[in-house]
Amino acid sequence: MELLRTKYLRLLNTIEKEPKRYLYDQISWQERLIILKGQRGTGKTTLILQFIKSTFKELGETLYVSLDDIYFSGHTLSELAEDFVTDGGKYLFIDEAQRYKTWSQELKNIYDFYPGLHIVVTGSSALSFYISSADLGRRSAIYNLPELSFREYLNFTQNVTFKAINLEDILINHEQIAFEINAKIKSIKLFREYLRFGVYPFILNGKDESTPKSNFTSQIIE
């Protein structure tokens, strides 16, 4: 487990606290079991590492692991949880759950047998079936992290802060809202860029033709 901790701390040192995805402030982080679903590249790993870095001054009670780590070819998640709790661990962050065949069954047992342990799990959108089959739904707070909305894209790339606007306000005040937005940015030009480059948070690393294109299933307004 020491090697896992070394990898965790090395990765944590590469993470910046800002900017954060919008979902960060909507998660009830005090829940004992949180399951965060979403497509690859939407920022789930960064989000949970930002929470750790922003919340814990002492990291001894925390551990982040990815279930695609080679460690789990010879060890079980249940063994890790037992060792972690025995060493005084209280906050376990588990990434890439879909990579580990029996994650849902073992997680149910871990939740039941270690009542003092807080767990955050991330994985693909395909986790829904396993959540239901293992009866995790009533034990967990479940969230879905979609692709970047256009608002988030602007906030991430233009050094502006646009707050979410509800549909009722848009219908009533759309002219005033549009005027205020276009006073700060060139919205049509940037919207075209968003459709071409901006659906995933790694747009922060720079625009590239290899960047996956957005599509109209992404949440343009959130």
N, C-alpha and C positions, 0 to 999 in steps of 0.2 A: 504493500500500500504506500510505502514511502516514495516509490517511483511515481505513482499516480499523483501524489501530493506535489512532487517536484514539477511535474508537467503542468499541473493546475496553476501553481504560483507563477511559473514562467509565462503561461498564457495570460494570466490576469494582468501581468505587468505590461502587456501590449495593448490593453483596452483603455480607451478614453471614456470618461464619464458622460460626455456630451458629444454629439446630439443623441437623444433618446427617441425611440419609436413612441407613437402616441399611446400605445397600449400599456406602457410602463406605469403610467399614473392611474390606470383603471384596474390593475391587478390588486387583489386583496392579499398582499404578501404575508399577512399573519396567518393565513390558512395552513393547516397541517400538510395538506397535499394539494399541489397545484400542477395541472397538466396543461402545457402550452403546445398547441398544434400549429402547423403551418407548412407551406411549401419550403423546399430547400432554398436558402438565400434570402429569406425575408428578415433575418436578423435575430432569430430566437437565441442563439448562443451568445451573441453580443449583449442582448437584453438582460439575460440572467447574470452574466459576468459584470455588467454595469450595476446591477442591483447589489451584488456582493461588494463591489468596490465602493459603492456609495453608502453602504449600510454598516459594514463590519469594520471596526478598527482593529480588532483582534481576529485573526483568521484561523486560529487553532480549532475552533468549533465548526468550521466549514470545510467542505470538500466538493469539488467539481470533478466529474468523470464523464467520459464519453463511452458509450457502450460498444462502439466499434474499435475500442482500444484492444490491442493484442492481449492485454492482461486477462480479458474475459474469455479467452480461449482455454484458459486453465483454471479459472476461478468463477464462482457464481456471484450474482448480484447480492444474494442473501448472505454469502460469506463476507462480502465487502461491508454490508450494513452492520453485521455483527461485530466485525473488527473496528469499524468506525465508532459505533456507539460505545464499545468497551473502552476505547481510547478517549472518550469524553465528547465525541462528535454530536452535534445537535442539528446541523443544517446540511443536508445532502442534496446536491444539484446533479441531476442525471440527464445527459444529453444523448441524442440519437437513439431513442428507445426502440425504434423500429428495427435496429440492427441486432437486437438481442431477442431470441425467439420466445423466451418465457418471461419477458419483462412484466407483463400484466399480472400473471399469477404470483410471481415473487413479490411484486410491489404490494399487492393486496396483503400478503403475509407480513411484509415489513411494516406496513401501516398498522396492522392489528397488534403485532408483537412488540413494537417499540413506540409507545404512545408519546414519548418525549421528543421524538424525531420529527423535524420538519423536512418535507421533501418537495422539490420542484423537478418536474420531468418535462423534457421537450422531445418532439418527434414530428413525423410527417402527418399530413392530414388523414392518412390511412389509419391512424390510431383509434378512430371512433369505434370500429368493430371490437377491438380488443378491450377497450374501456367498458363496453357493454357486457361482453362475455365474461369478464372477470369481476363484474359487479363493482367497478371502481367509480361509477357515476355518482353514487350517493356518498362516497367518501371524499370526493375531490372537487375542487373549483377548476373548471375547464375553460380555457380561453383559446381563441383562434387569432393568429397573427397574419393578416393578409399582406399583399404587396403594398408598396408605397402608394398612398393617395397623391393626387396632384398637389394638394396643400402641403403634405409632408415633403414632397420633392422640392417645392419652393423653399420651405423652411430649411431644408438640408443644404441647398445649393446656392441660395441667393442672399443669405445673411439677413433674412426677414423673419418676422413671426406673424403668421396668419393663424388666427384661432378658428376652430371648427364652427361652421354656420349651419344651423338646422334648416330643414326644408321649408318650414313655415316662413322664416325670415327671408329666405331666398325668393319665395313666391311674392311676398309683399314688398320687399325693398331691393329687388334685384338691380335696379338702375343705380341706386346709391352705392350698393355693394360693389358693383362693377366699376364705378367711377373711382372709389377709394382704392381698389386693388390695382387698377391700371395707372393710378397716380404713382405707384411704387415700382411697378414692373411692366414689362412688355408681355402681357399674358398670352397672346396668340403665339408669338414666337416661342415662348418657353413651354407652352402646352405641346407644340409640335416636337420640341426636344424631349419632353416627358414621354410622349408616345413612342419615341424612337429609342430612348436610353434609360428612362427613369423608373422602371417598375421595381427594381431591387436596390437595397441600401448601398450596395458596393459601387453605386454611381459616385460615391464620395471618393473613390480611388481614381476617378477620371473617366471620361467618356471614351468608349472604344467600340468599334464596329462589331466586336465579338460579344458585346453586352447583350443579354437576352432582351428582346423587344417586349414592350408592354402590350396588353390587349384589353379589350373592352370588358373582360370579366374581372379586371382588377378594380379595386375600389377607388374610383376617381374622386368621389366625394365621400368623406367619412365623418 
